[in-house]
């Protein structure tokens, strides 16, 4: 507890955690610097990735969803999925300088904000799960739009998003208060806290990051995720995505959570190793996945669901978080010496280059949008 209190106070992160001398940006990345970078010849390819997905002329007609609801059985409310896709595509295009996309994104978000979209979301954990998935792209889109917004629009959007973000900081008195649901919630809090300069919200994310490392086994697996049958690796991957969001939000403040560790020495690399070991040798997770707790659509725990390694039918790619992880040495060389990177990071880089990079642009709500546009580097 003392370590967590020191962490929240900003005096101590973790044993061995690196820290820069000053904050560098508010949010998951430096919007102004990235926008300028994308205008240079060196980043022409990545500007094309920002603009690769065309605008749907039907997006302005999308009608606000008053609230998200619980669903029967496995799965979550997807009634606003088209909206979140539009937000992610438009925010990437806006970052790359597409003025038409910027105007459409502003008008679309203004329309949904003015209607109080999502305010009637049911206060149950699976409806809140859907809300969190909406909020992360919306917070990133807000950060991208902010430099171009007038005061009235900035106040309208912040007045809409801020209560929704704070609303997901809720406990349900169950395991969802400790598993990937909660880690996702705290990634939203961290991202928004970094954007609006609310250190208390950011610190909630940082504390969750520490708690997750504390929960990890020696082999890097997470007890509440590895038991999920065919989706054991699926949820290990999802947790890593949320931890990446928290780490990037903290990195803007000069804090290097990627190199932090629990008292037992387990850090991001250990959790990445748990995922990679399961991918290369699935039997390594069978001892846990055999519990088959809420396994998803596949009931046979010996048939791991690896669908997250390819783009989903709705356009998302659940490995989009790798753009931030494998490119962070170039973004901030002080964070990591690429020549001495840990084995798990090197293996992640190998997986990315072999299988994931060819799917670019990588877009996913769990990382906030077009990750290739936000972090990709030559």
N, C-alpha and C positions, 0 to 999 in steps of 0.2 A: 504493500500500500504506500509506503514511504516513497518508493521509486516512482510510482504513478503520480503521486502528488508533486514530486519534483519535476517530473516530465511535464505535467500540466502547467506548472509555474514557468516552464521554459528554461529551467536552470540545468536540467539534465534530461537527455533523451533516453539513451540506453548506454550500457558500457560499450565504449568503442565507437559510438556514433560520430560521424563527421558533421561539422557545421561551418558554414561560410560566415563572413563577418557581417553581412547585411542582407536584407531581403532584396530580391531581384524583380519580382513581379507579383501581381495579385491574380490568383486563379490557377488553372492547371498548366498554363504556359503563358509566356509574354506575348500578348496579342499584338502589340505594336511592333515588336521586334520580328515576330513571325510573319506578319503582314508585309513588312519591308523585305524580309528574306525571300519571300515567295515572288517578289518582283525582280529578283536578280537572275541572270542567265544560269548560274549554278543550280538554281532550284526550279528551273523551268519544268522539269519532269514532275515535280511535286505540285506545282501550280496546276498542271494538267490533271493530276489526281484529285485536286480540290474541285475541279470543274468537270470531272469525268461523268458524273451522274446528272442527267438532264433534269431540268425543271419541269414539273407536271403543271400544266396550265389550270388544272382543276384544284390545286391546293388552296388557293384563296377562298374557295367555296366550302372548304371543310368546316363543318359545324361544331361548335364547342361541345365538349362532353361535360355534363354537369358534375358527374361523379363516377368513380370506379367502384366495382362491386366484387364480392366474392363469387367464385365460380364453383360448380360442382366437380368433384374429383380433382385430378391432377391438372395443373395449368393455371393461368391467370387471365384477367380481363384484358382483352386486346382491342377494345372499342376505340381506343385512341392511337392505335399503332400507325395508321396512315399519317396522323398528325406528327408523331415523334419522328417518323421517317422524313417527312417534309422539313422539320426543324433541323435535323442532322444534315441533310443535303444542303439546305439553304445556308446554314451557318458555315459550312466548309467553303461554299462558293463565295459567301460574303467575305470571309477571311482572305480569299484570293483576289478580292477587288471587284467582284461582280456586283455592280451597283443595282441592277434589276433584282438580283437575289436578296440584296440587303433590304431594299424597299419591301419586297414581298414578305421576308421574314419579319420585319418590323410590323407590317400591317397585320400579318397573321397572328403574331403573339399579342399585339394590341387588342385584336378582336377577341381572342380567348381570355385575355386578362380582364377586359371590360365586362365580359359575361360571367366572370367568377368561375371559370372552368375548374373542375376537379374539387371545388369546395364541398360538394355533397358526397365525397368518397366515404364509403362505409368504414367504420372504425373497427376493422377486423384485419388480421395480419396479412391475408393474401390480397385483399384490396389495397392495403398499404404497400405491399410489394410492387404492385402495378404502378402505384403513384411514384414510388422511388425511381422506377425505370423511366418515368416521364420526366422527373425533375432534374436528373443529371444532365441530359442534353439541353434542357431549358436554361439551366444555370450557365452552361458554357455558351449557349447562344446569346444570353444576356450580356456576358462579358465581351463577346465579339461585337455586338451591336452598340454597346455603351458609348464608345467614342463618337458615334454618329447620331445619338439620340438627343432630342431636345429635353429640357428639364421635365416637362409634363409627361412625356413618354417614359423617361427613365423612372420617374416616381410611380407611374402606373404599373410598370412591369415589376419594379422592386416591391411595390405594395401588394402585388398578386403573389409573387414567388416566395417572399420572405415568410409569411405565415404558413404556407404549404410545406416549406422546408422544415420549419420548426415543428410542424405537426407530426412529421415522421419520426421525430425524436421521442418515441413512445414505447413503453414496455407492455408486453402482453402476458407476462407471468408464465412463460414457457420457454422451450428451447429456441424459438425464433428470436429470443432476446440475446442469443449467443451465437447462432449459426450464420450462414451466409445472408439471411434476411437482415440481421442487425449490422453486419459488416457493410452491406450495401447502404443501409441508412446512414451509417457514420461516414461513408465515402461522400454521400450527398451533403451532409453537414460540413465536412472538411472543405469540399469544393466551394460551396456557397460562402463559408466563413472566410476562405482565402480571397474570394472575389470582392466581398463587401468589407473586408478588413475587420472581421469579428473573430478575435483570437479565441474566444471561448468555444465557438463552434469548431474551429480548426483543431483545437486541443481535444475535443471529443473524438475526432477522427484519429488523432495521434495516439490517444489512450487506447482506442479499439485496436489499432495496429499492434501496440505492445501486448494487449491481452490475447490477440490471435497468435502471436509468436509464443506466448506462454502456454497456450493450449496445444501447440503442435507436439506430436510425438518425436522421438529421436530420428525416425526415418522421414520426417517432414510431412507426414499425413495428419489430417485434422479429424479427430474422433467423430464429430457431428456430421462430417461430410463423407468420410471414407466408408461409412456404413450404408450408403445410399444405393447399394446394389449396382446395377448396370451404369448408374450415373455417379458413381463414386468419384471418378476423375473429372466428370462434368462439373461437379460442385467444388472440387479442389481448384479447377481452372477459374471458376467464377469468383472464388475468394481471392485468388491472385489478381484478378482484374480489379476488384474493389480496393485491394491493398495498393495497387499501382496508382489508382486515383488519389488515395490518401498521401502516398509518397510524393507524387508530383505536386500536389497542393502544398505540402510541407517544403518541397525543394524550392518553390518560389520564395520561401521565407529563409532560405539558406540552410535548411535542415536536411541531412542526408539519411533518410530512414532505410534506404536500400542496404546500407552498410551497418545498420543497427542489429542488435541481437538480444535475445532473452537471457536471463541469468544462466540458462543451460547452454548458451551459445548458438541457439537456433535463430536464423534470420530469414529474409526473403529467399535467399539462395537455397535454404533447406526445404522450404515449401515448394519452390520450383523443382527441386530435386525429387520431391515426392510425386509431383505430376509427371516428370520426365521418366522416372523409373517405372511408373505405372504404364506409360505409353510404350516403353521398350520391352517391358516384362510384366504383362497384366497380372500374372499370378502373385506379384508382390503385394497387391491390394486385396486379394481374395479373402485373406483372413479377416478383413474388416467388412468388405462389401457383402460377404455371405449373410450378414444380418438382414440385408434386403429391406431396409427401412425406407418406405416411400420411394421405391426405385424408379418411378416414371413409367414411360410406355413399355419398356422391356422388362419383363419379370425375371429373366434368367441372368443372375449376377455374373455368370461366366461369359457373358456376351457384352463387354463394355460398350457403352454408347460413346463413340468418338466423333459424332456428328459436328462437334465444335471445331474440328480441324478444317472444315470446308465452309464456304459461304452458305448461309441458310436461305431457304426459299424466299423469305421476306427481305432479303438484301443484306441483313446483318452478318457480321463475322465475329464470332465470340472470342477469337484470338487477337482482336484488334489491339488489346493492351500491350502486345509485344512491341508495337511501334515505339511506345514510350520507353520500354525496358531496354531494348537492344540499341536504341539511339541515344541513350542518356550520356554516354561517355563523350559523344561529339557535342552534345548540347552544353555540357559542363565538364570539361576534362578534369577539373579538380575533384569531381565526385568519384572518378574511377580511372585507374590506369588501364587502358584497354589491353596492354601487353600482359598485365597481371590479373586479369579478371578471373573471378572464381569459376570453378568447373561448371556449376549449374548455369551461370550466365552464358558461358561459352556454348553449352549444350542448347540453351534457349535460342541463341543466335543461330546455331546450326539448324534447328528446327524451323526457325523463321525463314532462313535463306532457302532451305530445301522445299518447304511445303506451303508456307503462309504468304510470303512476299508476292508470289505469282497471283494471289487473289486480290491484290490491291486495286482500288482503294479499300481499306479496311474500315468499315463503319459499324459502330455498335453503341447502343445506349449505355452499356455498363462502363464504357470509357468516355462517354460524353459526346460521341459523334464521329466525324471522319478523322480517325487517329492518324492515318497516313498524311493527311493535310496538316494536322497539328504538330506531329513529331518526326515525320519521315525525313531522312537525310540521304544525300548521294553516297 
